Amino acid sequence: MTENQDIPLRVLVVDDNQDAALTLAEVLRAAGYQVETCFDARAAVTTAKHFNPDACVLDINMPGMNGYELAHCLRGDNQKSPRVLVTVTACEGHAHLTRAADSGFDLHFTKPADPNELIDQLGDCLRNRK
């Protein structure tokens, strides 16, 4: 949450696995975040323009536009106030971590992510961005 407890931070969750996206969204809501959920990258680009999220939690392996490409789009849309980008994905290994860092991701979690760890690290990252 922000210093003003009346205004919850906004998180956009994007995953083509609807069950995973909806579950993570509920976990984040329970932690006090305002959450929007999208099931594909193109919808996420549109939603981000209106929702203006403080953080985006993205899957990598999605049809059409993957999470790396989506990260570039989301970073490009918000130069004034950078979003925190988080990847929650089945991808592992050095090549993925390098590509994720090059795409602008701040945090990386491998599925299944520990919800408490994700919430703690996301909160720390958001506080450091203020």
N, CA, C and O atoms as CSV, one atom per row, in Angstrom:
chain,resi,resn,atom,element,x,y,z
A,1,MET,N,N,0.839,-1.179,0.000
A,1,MET,CA,C,0.000,0.000,0.000
A,1,MET,C,C,0.892,1.254,0.000
A,1,MET,O,O,2.057,1.212,0.395
A,2,THR,N,N,0.330,2.314,-0.435
A,2,THR,CA,C,1.044,3.577,-0.418
A,2,THR,C,C,0.983,4.181,0.974
A,2,THR,O,O,0.308,3.663,1.864
A,3,GLU,N,N,1.708,5.297,1.149
A,3,GLU,CA,C,1.643,5.982,2.437
A,3,GLU,C,C,0.219,6.425,2.744
A,3,GLU,O,O,-0.201,6.407,3.900
A,4,ASN,N,N,-0.519,6.821,1.723
A,4,ASN,CA,C,-1.930,7.157,1.885
A,4,ASN,C,C,-2.723,5.857,1.734
A,4,ASN,O,O,-2.947,5.392,0.616
A,5,GLN,N,N,-3.141,5.282,2.838
A,5,GLN,CA,C,-3.782,3.968,2.839
A,5,GLN,C,C,-5.103,3.942,2.075
A,5,GLN,O,O,-5.629,2.865,1.798
A,6,ASP,N,N,-5.650,5.115,1.727
A,6,ASP,CA,C,-6.907,5.162,0.987
A,6,ASP,C,C,-6.722,4.845,-0.491
A,6,ASP,O,O,-7.693,4.548,-1.187
A,7,ILE,N,N,-5.493,4.907,-0.974
A,7,ILE,CA,C,-5.226,4.694,-2.393
A,7,ILE,C,C,-4.360,3.447,-2.563
A,7,ILE,O,O,-3.145,3.518,-2.382
A,8,PRO,N,N,-4.961,2.311,-2.906
A,8,PRO,CA,C,-4.155,1.104,-3.087
A,8,PRO,C,C,-3.315,1.185,-4.354
A,8,PRO,O,O,-3.725,1.780,-5.351
A,9,LEU,N,N,-2.150,0.586,-4.300
A,9,LEU,CA,C,-1.314,0.489,-5.485
A,9,LEU,C,C,-1.987,-0.440,-6.483
A,9,LEU,O,O,-2.672,-1.391,-6.106
A,10,ARG,N,N,-1.781,-0.149,-7.762
A,10,ARG,CA,C,-2.428,-0.903,-8.841
A,10,ARG,C,C,-1.447,-1.901,-9.453
A,10,ARG,O,O,-0.303,-1.561,-9.756
A,11,VAL,N,N,-1.917,-3.145,-9.632
A,11,VAL,CA,C,-1.110,-4.204,-10.227
A,11,VAL,C,C,-1.887,-4.829,-11.374
A,11,VAL,O,O,-3.053,-5.193,-11.229
A,12,LEU,N,N,-1.226,-4.945,-12.506
A,12,LEU,CA,C,-1.781,-5.623,-13.675
A,12,LEU,C,C,-1.158,-7.006,-13.756
A,12,LEU,O,O,0.065,-7.137,-13.807
A,13,VAL,N,N,-1.999,-8.043,-13.769
A,13,VAL,CA,C,-1.543,-9.429,-13.888
A,13,VAL,C,C,-1.882,-9.906,-15.290
A,13,VAL,O,O,-3.024,-9.788,-15.735
A,14,VAL,N,N,-0.869,-10.457,-15.998
A,14,VAL,CA,C,-1.070,-10.921,-17.364
A,14,VAL,C,C,-0.531,-12.343,-17.497
A,14,VAL,O,O,0.663,-12.587,-17.319
A,15,ASP,N,N,-1.423,-13.270,-17.810
A,15,ASP,CA,C,-1.045,-14.672,-17.996
A,15,ASP,C,C,-2.118,-15.326,-18.856
A,15,ASP,O,O,-3.309,-15.159,-18.595
A,16,ASP,N,N,-1.707,-16.067,-19.875
A,16,ASP,CA,C,-2.688,-16.743,-20.721
A,16,ASP,C,C,-3.329,-17.927,-20.008
A,16,ASP,O,O,-4.357,-18.435,-20.457
A,17,ASN,N,N,-2.739,-18.371,-18.904
A,17,ASN,CA,C,-3.351,-19.394,-18.062
A,17,ASN,C,C,-4.316,-18.661,-17.124
A,17,ASN,O,O,-3.901,-18.070,-16.127
A,18,GLN,N,N,-5.601,-18.710,-17.458
A,18,GLN,CA,C,-6.587,-17.931,-16.716
A,18,GLN,C,C,-6.642,-18.296,-15.240
A,18,GLN,O,O,-6.772,-17.412,-14.393
A,19,ASP,N,N,-6.546,-19.582,-14.918
A,19,ASP,CA,C,-6.578,-19.987,-13.509
A,19,ASP,C,C,-5.406,-19.377,-12.739
A,19,ASP,O,O,-5.583,-18.883,-11.625
A,20,ALA,N,N,-4.216,-19.413,-13.329
A,20,ALA,CA,C,-3.030,-18.845,-12.669
A,20,ALA,C,C,-3.193,-17.345,-12.483
A,20,ALA,O,O,-2.878,-16.814,-11.418
A,21,ALA,N,N,-3.683,-16.656,-13.510
A,21,ALA,CA,C,-3.862,-15.208,-13.434
A,21,ALA,C,C,-4.890,-14.821,-12.370
A,21,ALA,O,O,-4.653,-13.915,-11.572
A,22,LEU,N,N,-6.015,-15.504,-12.365
A,22,LEU,CA,C,-7.073,-15.178,-11.403
A,22,LEU,C,C,-6.666,-15.495,-9.967
A,22,LEU,O,O,-7.012,-14.762,-9.040
A,23,THR,N,N,-5.937,-16.579,-9.790
A,23,THR,CA,C,-5.462,-16.939,-8.449
A,23,THR,C,C,-4.484,-15.905,-7.931
A,23,THR,O,O,-4.597,-15.457,-6.791
A,24,LEU,N,N,-3.514,-15.519,-8.771
A,24,LEU,CA,C,-2.553,-14.506,-8.354
A,24,LEU,C,C,-3.245,-13.176,-8.082
A,24,LEU,O,O,-2.882,-12.468,-7.142
A,25,ALA,N,N,-4.228,-12.835,-8.888
A,25,ALA,CA,C,-4.974,-11.597,-8.676
A,25,ALA,C,C,-5.646,-11.597,-7.310
A,25,ALA,O,O,-5.632,-10.579,-6.618
A,26,GLU,N,N,-6.222,-12.701,-6.918
A,26,GLU,CA,C,-6.881,-12.785,-5.603
A,26,GLU,C,C,-5.869,-12.660,-4.473
A,26,GLU,O,O,-6.149,-12.016,-3.462
A,27,VAL,N,N,-4.702,-13.266,-4.631
A,27,VAL,CA,C,-3.638,-13.163,-3.619
A,27,VAL,C,C,-3.221,-11.695,-3.465
A,27,VAL,O,O,-3.053,-11.208,-2.347
A,28,LEU,N,N,-3.058,-11.006,-4.578
A,28,LEU,CA,C,-2.654,-9.606,-4.540
A,28,LEU,C,C,-3.749,-8.717,-3.956
A,28,LEU,O,O,-3.455,-7.776,-3.219
A,29,ARG,N,N,-4.993,-9.006,-4.276
A,29,ARG,CA,C,-6.108,-8.242,-3.687
A,29,ARG,C,C,-6.132,-8.414,-2.166
A,29,ARG,O,O,-6.346,-7.457,-1.423
A,30,ALA,N,N,-5.908,-9.649,-1.722
A,30,ALA,CA,C,-5.892,-9.924,-0.283
A,30,ALA,C,C,-4.761,-9.163,0.412
A,30,ALA,O,O,-4.846,-8.861,1.602
A,31,ALA,N,N,-3.698,-8.857,-0.346
A,31,ALA,CA,C,-2.576,-8.094,0.204
A,31,ALA,C,C,-2.808,-6.590,0.126
A,31,ALA,O,O,-1.957,-5.811,0.555
A,32,GLY,N,N,-3.964,-6.170,-0.422
A,32,GLY,CA,C,-4.317,-4.769,-0.429
A,32,GLY,C,C,-4.117,-4.035,-1.739
A,32,GLY,O,O,-4.268,-2.814,-1.789
A,33,TYR,N,N,-3.782,-4.747,-2.795
A,33,TYR,CA,C,-3.580,-4.107,-4.094
A,33,TYR,C,C,-4.889,-4.049,-4.875
A,33,TYR,O,O,-5.762,-4.900,-4.704
A,34,GLN,N,N,-5.016,-3.042,-5.731
A,34,GLN,CA,C,-6.090,-2.992,-6.720
A,34,GLN,C,C,-5.548,-3.730,-7.941
A,34,GLN,O,O,-4.458,-3.414,-8.416
A,35,VAL,N,N,-6.288,-4.700,-8.451
A,35,VAL,CA,C,-5.758,-5.589,-9.490
A,35,VAL,C,C,-6.679,-5.635,-10.702
A,35,VAL,O,O,-7.901,-5.709,-10.576
A,36,GLU,N,N,-6.061,-5.590,-11.876
A,36,GLU,CA,C,-6.722,-5.889,-13.144
A,36,GLU,C,C,-6.011,-7.108,-13.725
A,36,GLU,O,O,-4.808,-7.287,-13.536
A,37,THR,N,N,-6.769,-7.940,-14.433
A,37,THR,CA,C,-6.229,-9.173,-14.993
A,37,THR,C,C,-6.493,-9.218,-16.483
A,37,THR,O,O,-7.589,-8.896,-16.943
A,38,CYS,N,N,-5.475,-9.620,-17.235
A,38,CYS,CA,C,-5.609,-9.835,-18.681
A,38,CYS,C,C,-5.049,-11.211,-19.015
A,38,CYS,O,O,-4.161,-11.722,-18.332
A,39,PHE,N,N,-5.586,-11.796,-20.076
A,39,PHE,CA,C,-5.172,-13.144,-20.460
A,39,PHE,C,C,-4.365,-13.168,-21.751
A,39,PHE,O,O,-4.035,-14.242,-22.255
A,40,ASP,N,N,-4.046,-12.002,-22.286
A,40,ASP,CA,C,-3.140,-11.927,-23.433
A,40,ASP,C,C,-2.466,-10.557,-23.433
A,40,ASP,O,O,-2.959,-9.600,-22.834
A,41,ALA,N,N,-1.336,-10.490,-24.115
A,41,ALA,CA,C,-0.509,-9.289,-24.082
A,41,ALA,C,C,-1.171,-8.092,-24.748
A,41,ALA,O,O,-1.046,-6.969,-24.261
A,42,ARG,N,N,-1.862,-8.313,-25.838
A,42,ARG,CA,C,-2.498,-7.188,-26.548
A,42,ARG,C,C,-3.544,-6.505,-25.656
A,42,ARG,O,O,-3.616,-5.277,-25.602
A,43,ALA,N,N,-4.342,-7.303,-24.965
A,43,ALA,CA,C,-5.316,-6.730,-24.034
A,43,ALA,C,C,-4.606,-5.993,-22.903
A,43,ALA,O,O,-5.102,-4.976,-22.417
A,44,ALA,N,N,-3.459,-6.496,-22.488
A,44,ALA,CA,C,-2.700,-5.859,-21.413
A,44,ALA,C,C,-2.213,-4.472,-21.807
A,44,ALA,O,O,-2.225,-3.556,-20.985
A,45,VAL,N,N,-1.787,-4.309,-23.047
A,45,VAL,CA,C,-1.325,-3.006,-23.521
A,45,VAL,C,C,-2.463,-1.992,-23.425
A,45,VAL,O,O,-2.268,-0.873,-22.948
A,46,THR,N,N,-3.631,-2.385,-23.873
A,46,THR,CA,C,-4.797,-1.499,-23.815
A,46,THR,C,C,-5.200,-1.209,-22.374
A,46,THR,O,O,-5.448,-0.057,-22.016
A,47,THR,N,N,-5.265,-2.237,-21.558
A,47,THR,CA,C,-5.655,-2.066,-20.155
A,47,THR,C,C,-4.678,-1.175,-19.412
A,47,THR,O,O,-5.090,-0.337,-18.610
A,48,ALA,N,N,-3.386,-1.345,-19.667
A,48,ALA,CA,C,-2.363,-0.553,-18.971
A,48,ALA,C,C,-2.525,0.936,-19.241
A,48,ALA,O,O,-2.256,1.759,-18.366
A,49,LYS,N,N,-2.960,1.284,-20.436
A,49,LYS,CA,C,-3.133,2.702,-20.769
A,49,LYS,C,C,-4.212,3.355,-19.915
A,49,LYS,O,O,-4.104,4.534,-19.579
A,50,HIS,N,N,-5.243,2.609,-19.564
A,50,HIS,CA,C,-6.352,3.148,-18.780
A,50,HIS,C,C,-6.176,2.920,-17.283
A,50,HIS,O,O,-6.552,3.766,-16.472
A,51,PHE,N,N,-5.610,1.788,-16.925
A,51,PHE,CA,C,-5.470,1.393,-15.521
A,51,PHE,C,C,-4.245,2.042,-14.870
A,51,PHE,O,O,-4.231,2.276,-13.661
A,52,ASN,N,N,-3.211,2.334,-15.680
A,52,ASN,CA,C,-1.965,2.943,-15.213
A,52,ASN,C,C,-1.398,2.222,-13.988
A,52,ASN,O,O,-1.308,2.806,-12.908
A,53,PRO,N,N,-1.018,0.951,-14.156
A,53,PRO,CA,C,-0.557,0.170,-13.011
A,53,PRO,C,C,0.783,0.638,-12.464
A,53,PRO,O,O,1.631,1.148,-13.195
A,54,ASP,N,N,0.950,0.452,-11.164
A,54,ASP,CA,C,2.231,0.701,-10.510
A,54,ASP,C,C,3.181,-0.462,-10.747
A,54,ASP,O,O,4.400,-0.291,-10.750
A,55,ALA,N,N,2.613,-1.648,-10.945
A,55,ALA,CA,C,3.408,-2.852,-11.196
A,55,ALA,C,C,2.662,-3.753,-12.163
A,55,ALA,O,O,1.432,-3.749,-12.218
A,56,CYS,N,N,3.421,-4.521,-12.921
A,56,CYS,CA,C,2.853,-5.504,-13.842
A,56,CYS,C,C,3.523,-6.838,-13.578
A,56,CYS,O,O,4.750,-6.932,-13.540
A,57,VAL,N,N,2.713,-7.864,-13.396
A,57,VAL,CA,C,3.203,-9.222,-13.190
A,57,VAL,C,C,2.875,-9.996,-14.448
A,57,VAL,O,O,1.705,-10.211,-14.766
A,58,LEU,N,N,3.916,-10.419,-15.171
A,58,LEU,CA,C,3.734,-10.984,-16.502
A,58,LEU,C,C,4.248,-12.418,-16.608
A,58,LEU,O,O,5.290,-12.771,-16.055
A,59,ASP,N,N,3.492,-13.221,-17.326
A,59,ASP,CA,C,3.981,-14.517,-17.778
A,59,ASP,C,C,4.877,-14.241,-18.982
A,59,ASP,O,O,4.757,-13.190,-19.611
A,60,ILE,N,N,5.759,-15.158,-19.304
A,60,ILE,CA,C,6.635,-14.981,-20.470
A,60,ILE,C,C,6.067,-15.701,-21.685
A,60,ILE,O,O,5.928,-15.100,-22.750
A,61,ASN,N,N,5.741,-16.973,-21.539
A,61,ASN,CA,C,5.292,-17.781,-22.673
A,61,ASN,C,C,3.808,-17.579,-22.925
A,61,ASN,O,O,2.962,-18.268,-22.355
A,62,MET,N,N,3.511,-16.611,-23.797
A,62,MET,CA,C,2.131,-16.345,-24.190
A,62,MET,C,C,2.068,-16.311,-25.708
A,62,MET,O,O,3.031,-15.908,-26.361
A,63,PRO,N,N,0.950,-16.727,-26.271
A,63,PRO,CA,C,0.819,-16.667,-27.731
A,63,PRO,C,C,0.772,-15.222,-28.221
A,63,PRO,O,O,0.366,-14.318,-27.490
A,64,GLY,N,N,1.187,-15.021,-29.453
A,64,GLY,CA,C,1.207,-13.673,-30.015
A,64,GLY,C,C,2.413,-12.926,-29.506
A,64,GLY,O,O,3.539,-13.196,-29.923
A,65,MET,N,N,2.188,-11.997,-28.616
A,65,MET,CA,C,3.272,-11.215,-28.020
A,65,MET,C,C,3.696,-11.881,-26.715
A,65,MET,O,O,2.865,-12.109,-25.836
A,66,ASN,N,N,4.998,-12.198,-26.583
A,66,ASN,CA,C,5.451,-12.831,-25.345
A,66,ASN,C,C,5.700,-11.786,-24.257
A,66,ASN,O,O,5.607,-10.583,-24.503
A,67,GLY,N,N,6.012,-12.254,-23.075
A,67,GLY,CA,C,6.204,-11.364,-21.931
A,67,GLY,C,C,7.367,-10.406,-22.081
A,67,GLY,O,O,7.307,-9.285,-21.576
A,68,TYR,N,N,8.431,-10.820,-22.767
A,68,TYR,CA,C,9.567,-9.923,-23.005
A,68,TYR,C,C,9.128,-8.731,-23.868
A,68,TYR,O,O,9.436,-7.579,-23.564
A,69,GLU,N,N,8.409,-9.035,-24.942
A,69,GLU,CA,C,7.930,-7.982,-25.834
A,69,GLU,C,C,6.933,-7.066,-25.115
A,69,GLU,O,O,6.954,-5.847,-25.283
A,70,LEU,N,N,6.071,-7.675,-24.319
A,70,LEU,CA,C,5.100,-6.886,-23.552
A,70,LEU,C,C,5.812,-5.963,-22.574
A,70,LEU,O,O,5.403,-4.816,-22.398
A,71,ALA,N,N,6.861,-6.445,-21.942
A,71,ALA,CA,C,7.624,-5.612,-21.005
A,71,ALA,C,C,8.158,-4.367,-21.704
A,71,ALA,O,O,8.078,-3.265,-21.161
A,72,HIS,N,N,8.705,-4.540,-22.908
A,72,HIS,CA,C,9.207,-3.389,-23.669
A,72,HIS,C,C,8.080,-2.393,-23.956
A,72,HIS,O,O,8.275,-1.184,-23.826
A,73,CYS,N,N,6.917,-2.890,-24.342
A,73,CYS,CA,C,5.770,-2.006,-24.615
A,73,CYS,C,C,5.343,-1.248,-23.364
A,73,CYS,O,O,5.082,-0.047,-23.425
A,74,LEU,N,N,5.271,-1.931,-22.248
A,74,LEU,CA,C,4.810,-1.310,-21.013
A,74,LEU,C,C,5.819,-0.296,-20.491
A,74,LEU,O,O,5.426,0.759,-19.994
A,75,ARG,N,N,7.086,-0.589,-20.591
A,75,ARG,CA,C,8.108,0.365,-20.167
A,75,ARG,C,C,8.057,1.606,-21.058
A,75,ARG,O,O,8.195,2.731,-20.577
A,76,GLY,N,N,7.861,1.395,-22.349
A,76,GLY,CA,C,7.823,2.512,-23.292
A,76,GLY,C,C,6.652,3.432,-23.062
A,76,GLY,O,O,6.740,4.627,-23.347
A,77,ASP,N,N,5.540,2.896,-22.544
A,77,ASP,CA,C,4.340,3.697,-22.312
A,77,ASP,C,C,4.428,4.561,-21.062
A,77,ASP,O,O,3.621,5.475,-20.889
A,78,ASN,N,N,5.377,4.294,-20.200
A,78,ASN,CA,C,5.353,4.955,-18.896
A,78,ASN,C,C,6.745,5.444,-18.503
A,78,ASN,O,O,7.288,5.006,-17.489
A,79,GLN,N,N,7.312,6.322,-19.270
A,79,GLN,CA,C,8.645,6.837,-18.976
A,79,GLN,C,C,8.656,7.759,-17.761
A,79,GLN,O,O,9.662,7.830,-17.054
A,80,LYS,N,N,7.560,8.464,-17.507
A,80,LYS,CA,C,7.512,9.447,-16.430
A,80,LYS,C,C,7.567,8.778,-15.048
A,80,LYS,O,O,8.220,9.293,-14.141
A,81,SER,N,N,6.911,7.675,-14.889
A,81,SER,CA,C,6.855,6.973,-13.610
A,81,SER,C,C,7.027,5.481,-13.866
A,81,SER,O,O,6.038,4.775,-14.063
A,82,PRO,N,N,8.251,4.992,-13.866
A,82,PRO,CA,C,8.488,3.599,-14.270
A,82,PRO,C,C,7.703,2.602,-13.427
A,82,PRO,O,O,7.619,2.716,-12.205
A,83,ARG,N,N,7.146,1.645,-14.104
A,83,ARG,CA,C,6.462,0.543,-13.439
A,83,ARG,C,C,7.495,-0.453,-12.916
A,83,ARG,O,O,8.627,-0.523,-13.394
A,84,VAL,N,N,7.068,-1.205,-11.937
A,84,VAL,CA,C,7.835,-2.369,-11.512
A,84,VAL,C,C,7.342,-3.523,-12.367
A,84,VAL,O,O,6.142,-3.788,-12.428
A,85,LEU,N,N,8.262,-4.208,-13.025
A,85,LEU,CA,C,7.901,-5.358,-13.848
A,85,LEU,C,C,8.384,-6.631,-13.177
A,85,LEU,O,O,9.538,-6.746,-12.764
A,86,VAL,N,N,7.469,-7.581,-13.082
A,86,VAL,CA,C,7.733,-8.858,-12.424
A,86,VAL,C,C,7.388,-9.966,-13.394
A,86,VAL,O,O,6.341,-9.928,-14.040
A,87,THR,N,N,8.265,-10.956,-13.501
A,87,THR,CA,C,7.939,-12.126,-14.290
A,87,THR,C,C,7.654,-13.298,-13.355
A,87,THR,O,O,8.425,-13.586,-12.440
A,88,VAL,N,N,6.534,-13.965,-13.604
A,88,VAL,CA,C,6.189,-15.212,-12.929
A,88,VAL,C,C,5.978,-16.212,-14.050
A,88,VAL,O,O,4.963,-16.169,-14.745
A,89,THR,N,N,6.933,-17.110,-14.229
A,89,THR,CA,C,6.953,-17.950,-15.419
A,89,THR,C,C,7.572,-19.306,-15.146
A,89,THR,O,O,8.241,-19.507,-14.132
A,90,ALA,N,N,7.344,-20.227,-16.054
A,90,ALA,CA,C,7.983,-21.537,-15.984
A,90,ALA,C,C,9.395,-21.490,-16.551
A,90,ALA,O,O,10.162,-22.438,-16.381
A,91,CYS,N,N,9.745,-20.400,-17.220
A,91,CYS,CA,C,11.085,-20.269,-17.807
A,91,CYS,C,C,12.139,-20.218,-16.707
A,91,CYS,O,O,11.952,-19.577,-15.673
A,92,GLU,N,N,13.241,-20.904,-16.951
A,92,GLU,CA,C,14.347,-20.914,-16.005
A,92,GLU,C,C,15.651,-20.774,-16.771
A,92,GLU,O,O,15.663,-20.811,-18.001
A,93,GLY,N,N,16.720,-20.617,-16.064
A,93,GLY,CA,C,18.044,-20.651,-16.668
A,93,GLY,C,C,18.618,-19.282,-16.951
A,93,GLY,O,O,17.930,-18.262,-16.913
A,94,HIS,N,N,19.909,-19.302,-17.239
A,94,HIS,CA,C,20.671,-18.087,-17.455
A,94,HIS,C,C,20.148,-17.285,-18.649
A,94,HIS,O,O,20.049,-16.060,-18.575
A,95,ALA,N,N,19.817,-17.959,-19.735
A,95,ALA,CA,C,19.352,-17.252,-20.936
A,95,ALA,C,C,18.064,-16.469,-20.641
A,95,ALA,O,O,17.914,-15.323,-21.065
A,96,HIS,N,N,17.143,-17.101,-19.911
A,96,HIS,CA,C,15.903,-16.399,-19.561
A,96,HIS,C,C,16.187,-15.209,-18.650
A,96,HIS,O,O,15.669,-14.115,-18.873
A,97,LEU,N,N,17.007,-15.421,-17.624
A,97,LEU,CA,C,17.283,-14.337,-16.680
A,97,LEU,C,C,17.951,-13.154,-17.380
A,97,LEU,O,O,17.647,-11.998,-17.084
A,98,THR,N,N,18.852,-13.445,-18.299
A,98,THR,CA,C,19.511,-12.385,-19.055
A,98,THR,C,C,18.500,-11.640,-19.923
A,98,THR,O,O,18.480,-10.409,-19.956
A,99,ARG,N,N,17.668,-12.397,-20.618
A,99,ARG,CA,C,16.670,-11.760,-21.486
A,99,ARG,C,C,15.653,-10.966,-20.660
A,99,ARG,O,O,15.225,-9.887,-21.071
A,100,ALA,N,N,15.271,-11.498,-19.501
A,100,ALA,CA,C,14.333,-10.787,-18.629
A,100,ALA,C,C,14.949,-9.470,-18.148
A,100,ALA,O,O,14.275,-8.439,-18.145
A,101,ALA,N,N,16.203,-9.493,-17.749
A,101,ALA,CA,C,16.876,-8.268,-17.309
A,101,ALA,C,C,16.978,-7.276,-18.463
A,101,ALA,O,O,16.741,-6.081,-18.280
A,102,ASP,N,N,17.327,-7.764,-19.642
A,102,ASP,CA,C,17.416,-6.891,-20.824
A,102,ASP,C,C,16.060,-6.292,-21.198
A,102,ASP,O,O,15.998,-5.213,-21.786
A,103,SER,N,N,14.978,-6.989,-20.859
A,103,SER,CA,C,13.625,-6.513,-21.173
A,103,SER,C,C,13.086,-5.563,-20.115
A,103,SER,O,O,12.002,-5.002,-20.280
A,104,GLY,N,N,13.828,-5.378,-19.036
A,104,GLY,CA,C,13.423,-4.408,-18.021
A,104,GLY,C,C,12.726,-4.970,-16.803
A,104,GLY,O,O,12.177,-4.211,-16.004
A,105,PHE,N,N,12.735,-6.295,-16.639
A,105,PHE,CA,C,12.098,-6.877,-15.460
A,105,PHE,C,C,12.909,-6.558,-14.210
A,105,PHE,O,O,14.139,-6.605,-14.215
A,106,ASP,N,N,12.192,-6.234,-13.148
A,106,ASP,CA,C,12.814,-5.929,-11.863
A,106,ASP,C,C,12.914,-7.165,-10.982
A,106,ASP,O,O,13.870,-7.318,-10.222
A,107,LEU,N,N,11.928,-8.042,-11.086
A,107,LEU,CA,C,11.870,-9.236,-10.244
A,107,LEU,C,C,11.538,-10.454,-11.100
A,107,LEU,O,O,10.861,-10.339,-12.121
A,108,HIS,N,N,12.022,-11.627,-10.674
A,108,HIS,CA,C,11.753,-12.871,-11.395
A,108,HIS,C,C,11.342,-13.947,-10.397
A,108,HIS,O,O,11.976,-14.134,-9.359
A,109,PHE,N,N,10.266,-14.646,-10.739
A,109,PHE,CA,C,9.805,-15.789,-9.942
A,109,PHE,C,C,9.511,-16.940,-10.889
A,109,PHE,O,O,8.967,-16.746,-11.976
A,110,THR,N,N,9.878,-18.145,-10.457
A,110,THR,CA,C,9.580,-19.349,-11.229
A,110,THR,C,C,8.302,-19.961,-10.686
A,110,THR,O,O,8.116,-20.075,-9.474
A,111,LYS,N,N,7.413,-20.357,-11.610
A,111,LYS,CA,C,6.156,-21.005,-11.210
A,111,LYS,C,C,6.454,-22.364,-10.600
A,111,LYS,O,O,7.337,-23.071,-11.084
A,112,PRO,N,N,5.757,-22.735,-9.578
A,112,PRO,CA,C,4.779,-21.952,-8.824
A,112,PRO,C,C,5.504,-21.015,-7.847
A,112,PRO,O,O,6.328,-21.464,-7.051
A,113,ALA,N,N,5.205,-19.751,-7.909
A,113,ALA,CA,C,5.846,-18.761,-7.044
A,113,ALA,C,C,5.252,-18.815,-5.643
A,113,ALA,O,O,4.058,-19.051,-5.464
A,114,ASP,N,N,6.101,-18.593,-4.670
A,114,ASP,CA,C,5.646,-18.492,-3.280
A,114,ASP,C,C,4.926,-17.144,-3.139
A,114,ASP,O,O,5.558,-16.098,-3.282
A,115,PRO,N,N,3.614,-17.150,-2.860
A,115,PRO,CA,C,2.860,-15.892,-2.809
A,115,PRO,C,C,3.407,-14.898,-1.789
A,115,PRO,O,O,3.438,-13.697,-2.054
A,116,ASN,N,N,3.836,-15.383,-0.633
A,116,ASN,CA,C,4.355,-14.481,0.395
A,116,ASN,C,C,5.653,-13.816,-0.058
A,116,ASN,O,O,5.860,-12.626,0.179
A,117,GLU,N,N,6.518,-14.580,-0.703
A,117,GLU,CA,C,7.770,-14.022,-1.206
A,117,GLU,C,C,7.496,-12.987,-2.299
A,117,GLU,O,O,8.124,-11.928,-2.332
A,118,LEU,N,N,6.562,-13.299,-3.184
A,118,LEU,CA,C,6.213,-12.366,-4.252
A,118,LEU,C,C,5.670,-11.063,-3.667
A,118,LEU,O,O,6.088,-9.981,-4.079
A,119,ILE,N,N,4.757,-11.154,-2.728
A,119,ILE,CA,C,4.166,-9.960,-2.115
A,119,ILE,C,C,5.235,-9.150,-1.379
A,119,ILE,O,O,5.264,-7.924,-1.487
A,120,ASP,N,N,6.104,-9.820,-0.638
A,120,ASP,CA,C,7.162,-9.113,0.091
A,120,ASP,C,C,8.106,-8.383,-0.850
A,120,ASP,O,O,8.404,-7.206,-0.646
A,121,GLN,N,N,8.579,-9.079,-1.881
A,121,GLN,CA,C,9.535,-8.462,-2.802
A,121,GLN,C,C,8.885,-7.373,-3.656
A,121,GLN,O,O,9.502,-6.345,-3.933
A,122,LEU,N,N,7.648,-7.601,-4.068
A,122,LEU,CA,C,6.939,-6.586,-4.829
A,122,LEU,C,C,6.759,-5.325,-3.986
A,122,LEU,O,O,6.992,-4.215,-4.466
A,123,GLY,N,N,6.350,-5.493,-2.748
A,123,GLY,CA,C,6.172,-4.353,-1.856
A,123,GLY,C,C,7.470,-3.593,-1.642
A,123,GLY,O,O,7.483,-2.362,-1.666
A,124,ASP,N,N,8.568,-4.323,-1.432
A,124,ASP,CA,C,9.873,-3.673,-1.264
A,124,ASP,C,C,10.248,-2.878,-2.510
A,124,ASP,O,O,10.701,-1.737,-2.417
A,125,CYS,N,N,10.056,-3.484,-3.661
A,125,CYS,CA,C,10.419,-2.842,-4.922
A,125,CYS,C,C,9.569,-1.584,-5.155
A,125,CYS,O,O,10.091,-0.556,-5.587
A,126,LEU,N,N,8.283,-1.663,-4.876
A,126,LEU,CA,C,7.394,-0.513,-5.056
A,126,LEU,C,C,7.770,0.617,-4.074
A,126,LEU,O,O,7.767,1.789,-4.451
A,127,ARG,N,N,8.081,0.275,-2.855
A,127,ARG,CA,C,8.487,1.299,-1.875
A,127,ARG,C,C,9.786,1.990,-2.316
A,127,ARG,O,O,9.944,3.197,-2.136
A,128,ASN,N,N,10.699,1.225,-2.886
A,128,ASN,CA,C,11.974,1.797,-3.327
A,128,ASN,C,C,11.803,2.695,-4.550
A,128,ASN,O,O,12.652,3.548,-4.810
A,129,ARG,N,N,10.718,2.517,-5.303
A,129,ARG,CA,C,10.457,3.326,-6.492
A,129,ARG,C,C,9.806,4.659,-6.164
A,129,ARG,O,O,9.817,5.569,-6.993
A,130,LYS,N,N,9.240,4.790,-4.973
A,130,LYS,CA,C,8.538,6.027,-4.594
A,130,LYS,C,C,9.512,7.131,-4.283
A,130,LYS,O,O,9.101,8.242,-3.947
